[in-house]
Amino acid sequence: MLIVSLLSFSQHAYYLDYKNDRGKYVDVFMNHLVSWNAAMARMARAEAFVNLGEPNIPVA
């Protein structure tokens, strides 16, 4: 498994800065903290692995 991007909803992740405003926390995360170029590169790597196809494992 390759993680493309991760957002934690654990209370300690956002409470001090955003209190109970999860919407603002998600907005800041999505629009200011995520490196979308890095996420797209990870996704491209993951897709390359998926596109290799199923391994040919002989059945005994």
BADOKOL-317511 format. One record per atom (N, C-alpha, C, O): residue in three letters; atom name; x, y, z. Coordinates in nm, 2 decimals, padded with zeros to 4 digits, m for minus. Atoms other than C-alpha are relative to their C-alpha. Example, Ala and Ser with C-alpha at 12.3 -4.5 7.8 and 13.67 -1.06 7.14 Angstrom:
<rs>
<'ALA'; 'N'; <00.09; m00.12; 00.00>>;
<'ALA'; 'CA'; <01.23; m00.45; 00.78>>;
<'ALA'; 'C'; <00.09; 00.12; 00.00>>;
<'ALA'; 'O'; <00.19; 00.12; 00.07>>;
<'SER'; 'N'; <m00.09; m00.11; 00.00>>;
<'SER'; 'CA'; <01.37; m00.11; 00.71>>;
<'SER'; 'C'; <m00.08; 00.11; 00.08>>;
<'SER'; 'O'; <m00.03; 00.22; 00.09>>;
</rs>
This chain:
<rs>
<'MET'; 'N'; <00.08; m00.12; 00.00>>;
<'MET'; 'CA'; <00.00; 00.00; 00.00>>;
<'MET'; 'C'; <00.09; 00.12; 00.00>>;
<'MET'; 'O'; <00.19; 00.13; 00.07>>;
<'LEU'; 'N'; <m00.07; m00.13; 00.01>>;
<'LEU'; 'CA'; <00.12; 00.35; m00.09>>;
<'LEU'; 'C'; <m00.09; 00.11; 00.04>>;
<'LEU'; 'O'; <m00.20; 00.13; m00.02>>;
<'ILE'; 'N'; <00.09; m00.11; m00.04>>;
<'ILE'; 'CA'; <m00.02; 00.64; 00.10>>;
<'ILE'; 'C'; <00.02; 00.12; m00.08>>;
<'ILE'; 'O'; <00.14; 00.17; m00.10>>;
<'VAL'; 'N'; <00.00; m00.12; 00.09>>;
<'VAL'; 'CA'; <m00.10; 00.93; m00.13>>;
<'VAL'; 'C'; <m00.01; 00.13; 00.08>>;
<'VAL'; 'O'; <00.07; 00.22; 00.06>>;
<'SER'; 'N'; <00.02; m00.12; m00.09>>;
<'SER'; 'CA'; <m00.22; 01.18; 00.14>>;
<'SER'; 'C'; <m00.08; m00.05; 00.12>>;
<'SER'; 'O'; <m00.16; m00.15; 00.11>>;
<'LEU'; 'N'; <00.07; 00.04; m00.12>>;
<'LEU'; 'CA'; <m00.34; 01.15; 00.49>>;
<'LEU'; 'C'; <m00.04; 00.12; 00.09>>;
<'LEU'; 'O'; <00.04; 00.21; 00.11>>;
<'LEU'; 'N'; <00.05; m00.10; m00.09>>;
<'LEU'; 'CA'; <m00.56; 01.37; 00.71>>;
<'LEU'; 'C'; <m00.05; m00.06; 00.12>>;
<'LEU'; 'O'; <m00.14; m00.15; 00.12>>;
<'SER'; 'N'; <00.04; 00.06; m00.13>>;
<'SER'; 'CA'; <m00.59; 01.29; 01.08>>;
<'SER'; 'C'; <m00.12; 00.08; 00.06>>;
<'SER'; 'O'; <m00.11; 00.20; 00.07>>;
<'PHE'; 'N'; <00.11; m00.06; m00.07>>;
<'PHE'; 'CA'; <m00.92; 01.36; 01.25>>;
<'PHE'; 'C'; <00.01; m00.03; 00.15>>;
<'PHE'; 'O'; <m00.09; m00.01; 00.22>>;
<'SER'; 'N'; <m00.01; 00.01; m00.14>>;
<'SER'; 'CA'; <m00.78; 01.28; 01.59>>;
<'SER'; 'C'; <m00.01; 00.14; 00.06>>;
<'SER'; 'O'; <00.05; 00.23; 00.00>>;
<'GLN'; 'N'; <00.03; m00.13; m00.06>>;
<'GLN'; 'CA'; <m00.88; 01.56; 01.82>>;
<'GLN'; 'C'; <00.13; 00.08; 00.02>>;
<'GLN'; 'O'; <00.14; 00.20; 00.01>>;
<'HIS'; 'N'; <m00.12; m00.07; m00.03>>;
<'HIS'; 'CA'; <m00.52; 01.64; 01.91>>;
<'HIS'; 'C'; <00.06; 00.06; m00.13>>;
<'HIS'; 'O'; <00.15; 00.15; m00.12>>;
<'ALA'; 'N'; <m00.06; m00.05; 00.13>>;
<'ALA'; 'CA'; <m00.44; 01.70; 01.54>>;
<'ALA'; 'C'; <m00.05; 00.14; m00.03>>;
<'ALA'; 'O'; <00.02; 00.22; m00.10>>;
<'TYR'; 'N'; <00.05; m00.13; 00.04>>;
<'TYR'; 'CA'; <m00.66; 02.01; 01.51>>;
<'TYR'; 'C'; <m00.06; 00.08; 00.11>>;
<'TYR'; 'O'; <m00.08; 00.20; 00.09>>;
<'TYR'; 'N'; <00.08; m00.07; m00.10>>;
<'TYR'; 'CA'; <m00.82; 02.11; 01.84>>;
<'TYR'; 'C'; <00.07; 00.13; 00.05>>;
<'TYR'; 'O'; <m00.01; 00.23; 00.06>>;
<'LEU'; 'N'; <m00.06; m00.13; m00.05>>;
<'LEU'; 'CA'; <m00.56; 02.37; 01.96>>;
<'LEU'; 'C'; <m00.02; 00.11; m00.09>>;
<'LEU'; 'O'; <m00.04; 00.23; m00.05>>;
<'ASP'; 'N'; <00.01; m00.11; 00.10>>;
<'ASP'; 'CA'; <m00.58; 02.57; 01.64>>;
<'ASP'; 'C'; <m00.14; 00.02; m00.05>>;
<'ASP'; 'O'; <m00.18; 00.14; m00.08>>;
<'TYR'; 'N'; <00.13; m00.01; 00.06>>;
<'TYR'; 'CA'; <m00.93; 02.50; 01.52>>;
<'TYR'; 'C'; <m00.12; m00.03; 00.09>>;
<'TYR'; 'O'; <m00.24; m00.02; 00.05>>;
<'LYS'; 'N'; <00.10; 00.03; m00.09>>;
<'LYS'; 'CA'; <m01.13; 02.40; 01.83>>;
<'LYS'; 'C'; <m00.09; m00.11; m00.06>>;
<'LYS'; 'O'; <m00.04; m00.22; m00.10>>;
<'ASN'; 'N'; <00.09; 00.10; 00.06>>;
<'ASN'; 'CA'; <m01.44; 02.21; 01.70>>;
<'ASN'; 'C'; <m00.03; 00.03; m00.15>>;
<'ASN'; 'O'; <m00.12; m00.03; m00.20>>;
<'ASP'; 'N'; <00.03; m00.04; 00.14>>;
<'ASP'; 'CA'; <m01.43; 02.37; 01.35>>;
<'ASP'; 'C'; <00.08; m00.09; m00.10>>;
<'ASP'; 'O'; <00.18; m00.06; m00.16>>;
<'ARG'; 'N'; <m00.06; 00.09; 00.09>>;
<'ARG'; 'CA'; <m01.34; 02.06; 01.15>>;
<'ARG'; 'C'; <00.00; 00.05; m00.15>>;
<'ARG'; 'O'; <00.10; 00.02; m00.22>>;
<'GLY'; 'N'; <00.01; m00.05; 00.13>>;
<'GLY'; 'CA'; <m01.45; 02.23; 00.83>>;
<'GLY'; 'C'; <00.12; 00.09; m00.04>>;
<'GLY'; 'O'; <00.18; 00.08; m00.14>>;
<'LYS'; 'N'; <m00.11; m00.09; 00.02>>;
<'LYS'; 'CA'; <m01.19; 02.50; 00.86>>;
<'LYS'; 'C'; <00.13; m00.08; 00.00>>;
<'LYS'; 'O'; <00.22; m00.05; m00.08>>;
<'TYR'; 'N'; <m00.12; 00.08; 00.00>>;
<'TYR'; 'CA'; <m00.92; 02.24; 00.95>>;
<'TYR'; 'C'; <00.01; m00.08; m00.13>>;
<'TYR'; 'O'; <00.13; m00.08; m00.19>>;
<'VAL'; 'N'; <m00.01; 00.07; 00.13>>;
<'VAL'; 'CA'; <m01.00; 02.04; 00.63>>;
<'VAL'; 'C'; <00.03; 00.10; m00.11>>;
<'VAL'; 'O'; <00.11; 00.07; m00.19>>;
<'ASP'; 'N'; <m00.02; m00.11; 00.10>>;
<'ASP'; 'CA'; <m01.01; 02.36; 00.42>>;
<'ASP'; 'C'; <00.15; 00.04; 00.00>>;
<'ASP'; 'O'; <00.21; 00.04; m00.10>>;
<'VAL'; 'N'; <m00.14; m00.04; m00.01>>;
<'VAL'; 'CA'; <m00.66; 02.46; 00.55>>;
<'VAL'; 'C'; <00.09; m00.11; m00.05>>;
<'VAL'; 'O'; <00.18; m00.09; m00.12>>;
<'PHE'; 'N'; <m00.08; 00.12; 00.04>>;
<'PHE'; 'CA'; <m00.53; 02.11; 00.50>>;
<'PHE'; 'C'; <00.00; m00.02; m00.15>>;
<'PHE'; 'O'; <00.11; m00.03; m00.21>>;
<'MET'; 'N'; <00.01; 00.03; 00.14>>;
<'MET'; 'CA'; <m00.66; 02.07; 00.15>>;
<'MET'; 'C'; <00.06; 00.11; m00.09>>;
<'MET'; 'O'; <00.12; 00.09; m00.19>>;
<'ASN'; 'N'; <m00.04; m00.11; 00.09>>;
<'ASN'; 'CA'; <m00.57; 02.42; 00.02>>;
<'ASN'; 'C'; <00.13; 00.06; 00.04>>;
<'ASN'; 'O'; <00.19; 00.14; m00.04>>;
<'HIS'; 'N'; <m00.12; m00.07; m00.04>>;
<'HIS'; 'CA'; <m00.26; 02.52; 00.21>>;
<'HIS'; 'C'; <00.11; m00.10; 00.05>>;
<'HIS'; 'O'; <00.23; m00.06; 00.04>>;
<'LEU'; 'N'; <m00.10; 00.08; m00.06>>;
<'LEU'; 'CA'; <m00.08; 02.22; 00.37>>;
<'LEU'; 'C'; <00.04; m00.12; m00.09>>;
<'LEU'; 'O'; <00.15; m00.17; m00.08>>;
<'VAL'; 'N'; <m00.03; 00.11; 00.09>>;
<'VAL'; 'CA'; <m00.10; 01.94; 00.11>>;
<'VAL'; 'C'; <00.09; 00.04; m00.11>>;
<'VAL'; 'O'; <00.06; 00.14; m00.18>>;
<'SER'; 'N'; <m00.08; m00.02; 00.12>>;
<'SER'; 'CA'; <00.17; 01.92; m00.15>>;
<'SER'; 'C'; <m00.06; m00.08; m00.11>>;
<'SER'; 'O'; <m00.04; m00.20; m00.12>>;
<'TRP'; 'N'; <00.07; 00.08; 00.10>>;
<'TRP'; 'CA'; <m00.05; 01.82; m00.44>>;
<'TRP'; 'C'; <00.10; m00.06; m00.10>>;
<'TRP'; 'O'; <00.07; m00.16; m00.16>>;
<'ASN'; 'N'; <m00.10; 00.06; 00.09>>;
<'ASN'; 'CA'; <00.26; 01.77; m00.66>>;
<'ASN'; 'C'; <00.05; m00.13; 00.05>>;
<'ASN'; 'O'; <00.07; m00.23; m00.02>>;
<'ALA'; 'N'; <m00.05; 00.12; m00.06>>;
<'ALA'; 'CA'; <00.40; 01.52; m00.42>>;
<'ALA'; 'C'; <m00.11; m00.11; 00.00>>;
<'ALA'; 'O'; <m00.08; m00.23; m00.02>>;
<'ALA'; 'N'; <00.10; 00.09; 00.00>>;
<'ALA'; 'CA'; <00.06; 01.35; m00.39>>;
<'ALA'; 'C'; <m00.03; m00.06; m00.14>>;
<'ALA'; 'O'; <m00.05; m00.18; m00.15>>;
<'MET'; 'N'; <00.02; 00.05; 00.14>>;
<'MET'; 'CA'; <00.02; 01.32; m00.77>>;
<'MET'; 'C'; <00.12; m00.09; m00.04>>;
<'MET'; 'O'; <00.10; m00.19; m00.11>>;
<'ALA'; 'N'; <m00.11; 00.09; 00.03>>;
<'ALA'; 'CA'; <00.37; 01.17; m00.79>>;
<'ALA'; 'C'; <m00.01; m00.13; 00.07>>;
<'ALA'; 'O'; <00.01; m00.23; 00.01>>;
<'ARG'; 'N'; <00.03; 00.13; m00.07>>;
<'ARG'; 'CA'; <00.28; 00.91; m00.53>>;
<'ARG'; 'C'; <m00.11; m00.08; m00.07>>;
<'ARG'; 'O'; <m00.10; m00.20; m00.08>>;
<'MET'; 'N'; <00.11; 00.06; 00.07>>;
<'MET'; 'CA'; <m00.04; 00.84; m00.71>>;
<'MET'; 'C'; <00.05; m00.07; m00.13>>;
<'MET'; 'O'; <00.01; m00.18; m00.17>>;
<'ALA'; 'N'; <m00.06; 00.06; 00.12>>;
<'ALA'; 'CA'; <00.15; 00.79; m01.04>>;
<'ALA'; 'C'; <00.08; m00.12; 00.02>>;
<'ALA'; 'O'; <00.07; m00.22; m00.05>>;
<'ARG'; 'N'; <m00.08; 00.12; m00.04>>;
<'ARG'; 'CA'; <00.39; 00.55; m00.87>>;
<'ARG'; 'C'; <m00.10; m00.12; 00.03>>;
<'ARG'; 'O'; <m00.07; m00.23; m00.01>>;
<'ALA'; 'N'; <00.10; 00.11; m00.03>>;
<'ALA'; 'CA'; <00.09; 00.35; m00.73>>;
<'ALA'; 'C'; <m00.06; m00.05; m00.12>>;
<'ALA'; 'O'; <m00.08; m00.17; m00.13>>;
<'GLU'; 'N'; <00.07; 00.05; 00.13>>;
<'GLU'; 'CA'; <m00.08; 00.34; m01.07>>;
<'GLU'; 'C'; <00.10; m00.08; m00.08>>;
<'GLU'; 'O'; <00.06; m00.18; m00.15>>;
<'ALA'; 'N'; <m00.10; 00.07; 00.08>>;
<'ALA'; 'CA'; <00.24; 00.22; m01.23>>;
<'ALA'; 'C'; <00.01; m00.15; 00.06>>;
<'ALA'; 'O'; <00.02; m00.24; m00.02>>;
<'PHE'; 'N'; <00.00; 00.14; m00.06>>;
<'PHE'; 'CA'; <00.25; m00.08; m00.98>>;
<'PHE'; 'C'; <m00.12; m00.07; m00.04>>;
<'PHE'; 'O'; <m00.12; m00.19; m00.07>>;
<'VAL'; 'N'; <00.13; 00.07; 00.03>>;
<'VAL'; 'CA'; <m00.12; m00.16; m01.04>>;
<'VAL'; 'C'; <00.00; m00.04; m00.15>>;
<'VAL'; 'O'; <m00.05; m00.15; m00.18>>;
<'ASN'; 'N'; <00.01; 00.03; 00.14>>;
<'ASN'; 'CA'; <m00.07; m00.15; m01.42>>;
<'ASN'; 'C'; <00.10; m00.10; m00.04>>;
<'ASN'; 'O'; <00.10; m00.14; m00.16>>;
<'LEU'; 'N'; <m00.09; 00.10; 00.04>>;
<'LEU'; 'CA'; <00.20; m00.41; m01.41>>;
<'LEU'; 'C'; <m00.07; m00.13; m00.02>>;
<'LEU'; 'O'; <m00.02; m00.23; m00.08>>;
<'GLY'; 'N'; <00.08; 00.12; 00.02>>;
<'GLY'; 'CA'; <m00.08; m00.67; m01.40>>;
<'GLY'; 'C'; <00.03; m00.10; 00.12>>;
<'GLY'; 'O'; <00.11; m00.08; 00.20>>;
<'GLU'; 'N'; <m00.01; 00.11; m00.11>>;
<'GLU'; 'CA'; <m00.12; m00.98; m01.18>>;
<'GLU'; 'C'; <00.12; m00.08; m00.03>>;
<'GLU'; 'O'; <00.15; m00.11; m00.14>>;
<'PRO'; 'N'; <m00.12; 00.09; 00.02>>;
<'PRO'; 'CA'; <00.19; m01.19; m01.12>>;
<'PRO'; 'C'; <m00.05; m00.14; m00.05>>;
<'PRO'; 'O'; <m00.15; m00.19; m00.01>>;
<'ASN'; 'N'; <00.03; 00.13; 00.05>>;
<'ASN'; 'CA'; <00.19; m01.52; m01.30>>;
<'ASN'; 'C'; <00.06; m00.10; 00.09>>;
<'ASN'; 'O'; <00.18; m00.14; 00.09>>;
<'ILE'; 'N'; <m00.04; 00.10; m00.10>>;
<'ILE'; 'CA'; <00.21; m01.77; m01.01>>;
<'ILE'; 'C'; <m00.04; m00.14; m00.05>>;
<'ILE'; 'O'; <m00.16; m00.16; m00.06>>;
<'PRO'; 'N'; <00.04; 00.13; 00.04>>;
<'PRO'; 'CA'; <00.22; m02.13; m01.12>>;
<'PRO'; 'C'; <m00.08; m00.08; 00.11>>;
<'PRO'; 'O'; <m00.04; m00.06; 00.23>>;
<'VAL'; 'N'; <00.08; 00.08; m00.10>>;
<'VAL'; 'CA'; <m00.04; m02.36; m00.95>>;
<'VAL'; 'C'; <00.06; m00.14; 00.00>>;
<'VAL'; 'O'; <00.08; m00.20; m00.10>>;
<'ALA'; 'N'; <m00.06; 00.14; m00.02>>;
<'ALA'; 'CA'; <00.11; m02.68; m00.81>>;
<'ALA'; 'C'; <m00.10; m00.11; m00.01>>;
<'ALA'; 'O'; <m00.06; m00.22; 00.00>>;
</rs>
